[in-house]
Amino acid sequence: MDVPEIVLRDPTESPETSGSTRRIAFVDSGLELLGYADALHALRPDLGLVLSLDPDNMPYGPRTPDEVQRLILASARATLPYEPAAIVVACNTASVHGLGVLRAELEPDVPVIGTVPAIRPAAASGGPVAIWSTAATTSSDYLRGLVDAFAADVETYPVAALGLAEAIESGDRASIDACIAYAVSRTPTGVRSLVLGCTHYGLVVDRIVAALGREVTIHDSPVAVARQTLRRIGLEPHPTAPEGGVEAVLLSGRAGTLPTSWAAYPAGKRLIDGSWARRSGVHGGAGRPRP
């Protein structure tokens, strides 16, 4: 798919010039941060977005807690020259292992918002509830703890969606559909709610819904995280605010461009289209950080 180049804004521009009053940074290893950035952009399109990915070290799932802490700290620190008003950790694994160290270093100056699978609202709506996640998360004490805390009285079915996160990251549609079909085959037919327990999965929620072929309520966390982010910085939703968009892309700390592969997903396409509409095209580089 051909994607127009988008000029990533110079962070030294004034809000009047750039269209953004504040910036929010999103950190994660891969594409899963797109859904969270898109959800915030829908609520406050005037906020500038700084997207810090870590392709050199992804995925974080198999890494030790110490490694995850070191890597997510590096990704967050790389955004600081752009003076973010808040940092969103758009990864369950990084949130579990890294929120403590990030908050200890950055707060109260820069609020840090994490993610967690939406088990609580799914359980509140009644069971049975299926929870799709990676193989590691499915068998983890972390997931068992969430189920015990928020869904102890609800029938739950953890399902390992084998290979789905990797297929989404690669953009291979055939592999995505095959992995979704496998997860559907492991999901009991009586399930009323499905929790997306990996932040990648929301990028293909339309394909998941189509594959399920029945009425199942999908529970994901990007909108809730976006609202919490706005609360932390004292803003209300304003969906009709002037367009801001993506101002910087960082790839393992290096200035990068908007990858064309993002347009394969609705959330990525909306971010690209929004940034394109604001500036009529983006070329590479993430702008200069403020001195």
C-alpha positions in Angstrom: 0.0 0.0 0.0 1.3 3.4 -1.0 1.4 5.8 2.0 2.2 9.5 1.7 5.2 10.7 3.5 4.4 12.8 6.6 6.6 15.6 7.9 7.1 14.9 11.5 7.0 18.2 13.4 9.9 20.0 14.8 9.3 20.0 18.6 10.7 23.5 18.8 7.7 24.9 17.0 5.3 26.9 19.1 1.8 25.4 19.7 0.3 28.1 17.4 2.6 26.8 14.6 2.4 23.1 15.2 -1.3 22.9 16.2 -0.5 20.9 19.4 -0.7 22.3 22.9 0.9 19.3 24.5 2.6 16.0 23.6 1.8 12.5 24.9 4.5 9.8 24.5 3.7 6.1 23.9 6.3 3.5 24.6 6.4 -0.2 23.7 8.4 -2.7 21.8 6.3 -2.8 18.6 3.1 -1.9 16.8 0.7 -2.5 19.7 1.1 1.1 20.8 -0.9 2.2 17.7 -4.3 1.3 19.1 -3.6 3.4 22.3 -2.3 6.4 20.3 -5.3 6.2 18.0 -7.7 6.0 21.0 -6.2 9.1 22.5 -6.1 10.9 19.2 -9.8 10.3 18.8 -10.6 11.9 22.1 -8.0 14.8 21.8 -6.8 15.2 18.2 -5.0 18.4 19.2 -2.4 16.5 21.3 0.9 15.8 19.7 2.0 12.1 19.7 5.5 10.9 20.3 5.7 7.1 19.4 8.7 5.3 20.9 9.1 1.7 19.6 12.0 -0.7 20.3 12.4 -2.9 17.2 16.0 -3.8 18.2 14.8 -5.6 21.3 11.3 -6.8 20.6 9.4 -8.8 21.8 9.5 -8.1 25.5 7.5 -11.2 26.5 10.3 -13.7 26.8 12.7 -11.3 28.5 13.4 -11.2 32.2 11.8 -8.5 34.4 15.2 -6.7 34.8 15.6 -6.6 31.0 12.1 -5.3 30.5 12.8 -2.5 33.1 16.0 -1.5 31.4 14.5 -1.4 27.9 11.3 0.4 28.8 13.3 3.0 30.8 15.5 3.6 27.7 12.4 4.0 25.5 10.8 6.4 27.9 14.0 8.5 28.4 14.3 8.8 24.6 11.0 10.8 24.6 11.9 13.3 27.3 13.6 15.8 25.0 10.2 16.2 23.4 8.7 17.3 26.8 5.8 14.9 27.0 3.0 15.8 29.3 2.5 12.1 30.1 3.9 8.7 29.0 1.7 5.8 28.2 3.2 2.3 28.5 1.2 0.5 25.9 2.2 -3.1 26.8 1.0 -5.4 29.5 4.4 -7.0 30.1 6.2 -3.7 30.3 3.5 -2.3 32.6 3.8 -5.3 35.0 7.6 -5.1 35.2 8.3 -1.5 34.4 5.7 0.9 35.8 7.3 1.0 39.3 10.7 2.0 38.0 9.3 4.5 35.5 7.1 6.2 38.1 9.9 6.3 40.6 12.1 8.1 38.0 9.6 10.3 36.2 6.7 11.2 38.5 5.4 13.6 39.6 6.8 15.7 36.8 5.7 13.3 34.0 2.7 11.0 34.8 3.1 7.4 33.6 0.0 5.4 32.6 0.1 1.7 32.2 -2.2 -1.0 30.7 -3.9 -4.0 32.0 -6.3 -6.5 30.3 -9.9 -5.5 30.7 -10.9 -8.5 32.8 -12.7 -6.4 35.4 -15.3 -4.9 33.1 -15.7 -8.2 31.2 -16.4 -10.0 34.5 -18.9 -7.3 35.6 -21.0 -8.0 32.5 -21.2 -11.7 33.4 -19.6 -14.8 32.1 -18.5 -17.0 30.6 -15.4 -14.9 29.6 -12.6 -15.9 27.3 -9.2 -14.2 27.7 -7.0 -14.4 24.6 -3.3 -13.7 25.3 0.2 -14.9 24.4 1.3 -18.4 25.5 3.5 -16.9 28.2 0.7 -14.6 29.6 -1.9 -17.4 29.5 0.2 -19.5 31.9 1.4 -16.6 34.0 0.9 -15.8 37.7 0.1 -12.3 36.5 -3.0 -13.4 34.6 -4.1 -15.8 37.3 -3.8 -12.9 39.8 -6.1 -10.7 37.7 -8.7 -13.4 37.3 -8.6 -14.1 41.1 -8.9 -10.4 41.8 -11.6 -9.4 39.4 -13.4 -12.5 38.0 -13.2 -15.1 40.8 -17.0 -15.7 40.6 -17.1 -15.8 36.9 -16.4 -18.7 34.5 -13.2 -17.8 32.6 -11.3 -19.5 29.9 -7.7 -18.4 29.2 -6.9 -19.1 25.5 -3.4 -18.9 24.1 -3.7 -17.2 20.7 -0.5 -18.8 19.5 1.5 -16.7 17.1 -1.1 -13.9 16.7 1.0 -11.1 18.1 3.9 -12.0 15.9 1.7 -12.3 12.8 0.2 -8.8 13.5 3.7 -7.4 13.9 4.8 -8.9 10.6 1.6 -7.7 8.8 1.1 -11.1 7.2 -2.7 -11.3 6.7 -2.8 -15.0 6.0 -0.9 -15.8 9.2 -3.1 -13.4 11.1 -6.3 -15.1 9.9 -4.8 -18.6 10.6 -3.8 -17.6 14.2 -7.3 -16.1 14.8 -8.9 -19.2 13.5 -6.8 -21.3 15.9 -7.8 -19.1 18.8 -11.5 -19.3 17.8 -11.2 -23.1 17.7 -9.9 -23.0 21.3 -12.7 -20.7 22.5 -15.8 -22.3 24.0 -19.0 -21.6 22.1 -20.9 -20.4 25.1 -18.6 -17.5 25.8 -20.3 -14.1 26.1 -17.3 -11.8 26.4 -13.8 -11.9 25.0 -10.9 -10.0 26.7 -8.0 -9.1 24.4 -5.2 -9.8 26.8 -2.4 -8.7 24.4 -2.2 -5.1 23.3 -1.5 -6.2 19.7 -4.9 -7.9 19.3 -7.0 -4.7 19.2 -5.3 -3.9 15.8 -7.3 -6.7 14.2 -10.4 -6.6 16.3 -12.6 -6.5 13.1 -11.0 -9.7 11.9 -11.5 -11.3 15.3 -15.2 -10.4 15.4 -15.7 -11.7 11.9 -14.0 -15.0 12.7 -16.0 -15.5 15.9 -19.2 -15.4 13.8 -21.4 -14.9 16.8 -22.4 -12.3 19.4 -19.5 -11.9 21.7 -18.7 -8.6 23.5 -15.1 -7.6 23.0 -13.3 -6.0 25.9 -10.1 -4.0 25.2 -8.4 -1.2 27.1 -7.2 1.6 24.7 -10.2 3.9 25.3 -10.0 3.5 29.1 -6.3 4.2 29.0 -6.9 7.3 26.9 -9.4 8.6 29.3 -7.1 7.9 32.3 -4.3 9.8 30.4 -6.5 12.8 30.0 -7.5 12.7 33.7 -3.9 12.6 34.7 -3.0 15.7 32.8 -6.2 17.6 33.6 -7.9 17.6 30.2 -11.4 16.7 29.1 -12.2 14.9 25.8 -12.5 17.3 22.9 -13.0 15.2 19.7 -13.5 18.2 17.5 -10.2 20.0 18.5 -7.8 21.0 15.8 -5.7 18.3 14.3 -2.4 17.5 16.0 -1.1 14.1 15.1 2.2 12.2 15.1 5.1 14.5 15.8 7.9 12.1 16.4 8.7 8.4 15.8 11.6 6.9 17.7 13.0 3.4 16.9 15.1 2.1 19.7 15.9 5.7 20.5 16.7 6.7 17.0 14.7 9.3 15.0 12.5 7.4 12.5 9.6 7.7 10.1 6.0 6.4 10.1 6.4 2.8 8.8 4.2 2.1 5.7 3.2 -1.2 7.4 1.1 0.8 9.9 -1.4 1.6 7.2 -2.4 -2.1 7.1 -4.3 -1.5 10.3 -7.3 0.8 10.8 -5.7 2.5 13.9 -2.4 3.0 12.0 -4.2 4.4 8.9 -6.1 6.9 11.0 -2.9 8.2 12.6 -1.2 8.5 9.2 -4.3 10.1 7.6 -4.6 12.6 10.5 -1.0 13.6 10.3 -1.2 13.8 6.5 -4.3 16.0 6.7 -2.5 18.4 9.1 0.7 18.8 7.1 0.0 17.5 3.6 2.8 14.9 3.8 5.6 13.6 6.1 9.2 13.0 5.3 11.6 11.3 7.6 13.2 12.4 10.8 11.5 13.0 14.2 12.3 16.7 14.4 14.8 18.2 16.8 14.3 17.7 20.5 14.1 20.9 22.5 17.5 22.0 23.9 
